[in-house]
Amino acid sequence: MDISTVVQRSGVSASALRFYEEKGLIASIGRHGLKRLFDAEVLERLPLIAVAQTAGFSLDEIALMFAPDGRVRIDRQQLAAKADALDETIRRLSVIREGLRHAAVCPASNHMECPTFRHILRGAVERTKKARQRKPLPR
C-alpha cells in the first residue's frame, strides 16, 4: 500500500512515517513513482510505536523493540523499569496536584502564613535537593 493509504488508515502523518523510516522503525518495500510503498504489517507496528512513545520511550529505544526480521522483541525488564519510573512521576505529580488544590482554597490571607503551604514548600525544596544528588545512569 502506498504512503497515503497508510496515512489514511493509521492517522500517522506522512512526515512522521518518513521520519520513522529514517530512524529504522518501519521500512518501505519500494516506490510507486515518488510514493513510498509499505507492507500491511506497518499498520501493526504503528500502534506499538505510538503506545511506546506515550509511555516515554525514545524512538531509539523503540527501534530496539524490533528484531532485524521485523518481529517484536520487547525487553520485559525495560518495561518494568519504565513502569516504575511512571509510578514515581505519578507520585510526584500527585503531591504537586494536592499542593495546588490546597493553595487554591487556602483560607490564609497570605499563602506564606499558611503552615500547610509552608510545609508543601519545604517538601519541594527537599525533593529538589534529592533530585540533584541522584546521578543519571549511563545508557
N, C-alpha and C positions, 0 to 999 in steps of 0.2 A: 504494500500500500504506500501511496506517496505521502509526503510530509503533511500536506493539507488535510488528508484523511486522518492522520494521527492527531493532528491539532484538533480537528472536529470531534473525534471520538474520546480523546483524553482530556481536553481542556487545557493542555500544556501548550504554551506559545511556541511558534516555530523557532524563535531566537533561543528559547530555553532548550529545545530539542537539539539545536546545533551546538549549544554550549555543553549539554550533557554528552553529546557525541565527542566533542573535543576533549572532555575530561575522561572519556573511556567508559561512561556509564551505560551508554547504548551504542549500537553500531548500525549504520545504514548498510544495506545489502547491494546498493548500486544507485544508479540515477536513471531517470527518465527525462531527458532534456536537462534542464537545470534543477529539477526537483529531486531531492533525495528519496530513496525508496527504503522502507523498513519492513521487516518480518512482523507478523502479527504478535509475536512474543513481546515486542516492545510495549504493547498495551498492558502486559503483566508486570513489567519492570517499573513502569512509571508510577503506579501507586506505591510500590515499595520505596522508591526514591522519595516520594512526597512524605510518606509516613516517617522515614528516617530523618529527613530534613526537619520535620516538625518536632521530632524528638531531640533535635540538636546535634545530629551527626553532620560532620562536614562532608562535602562532596568527595574528598579524598578517602574518608572513612567509608563512605557508601560504596565507592568503587571497589574496595576490598571485599565487599559483601558478595561480589560476583566472581565466580571462578572463570578462568580463561575460556572454558567451554560454554559459558553462559549460565550455568546452574547457580542457584543461590547458595551461598555458604556463609551463614551468619554465626559470628562468634558469640556464644551464649554468655561468656564472662563479660564481654564488651557490653552486651545488652543489660546485664545485671549492674555493671558499673554505671551505665547511663541512667538506669532507673534509680540507683542510689543518689546520683547527682541531682536528678529531678526531684527526688524526695527532699533533699537539702534545700533546693531552690524554693520548693513549695513551702517548706517550714519557714524560711526567711521571709518570703513574701507574705505569709500569713501573719507573722509578727508585725510587719510593716502595715498591713491592712488594718489590723486591730489598733495599732497606734494612730493611724489616720482617722479611724472611726471615733476613737476617744477624743482626739483633738477637735473633731468636727462638732462634738456635742459637749465638750468640757465646759462646766459652769464657771470656771475661773475667769476673771476679767482679763487676766494676762496669763497666757499659757505657761510662762516661766514661773508663775506662782503655784502651779498645779503639781502636787507631788507625783501623780501618776505620769504626767507628761515628762517631768524631770527624770523619772525612772526609765521611761522609754528612751530618752536622750542618752542616759548613761549606758543603757544596753547597746545602743547604736555605736557608741564610742568603743565599747569592749569588742563588739563584733568586727569593727574596722581594724582594731589592733590585731585580733586573731587572724583576720584575713591577710594582713600584711606579713605576719610571721610565717604563714604557710608558703611553701615554695611549690610552684607547679612541677609536676612530674615530667621528665623528658619523654618525648614521644618516640 
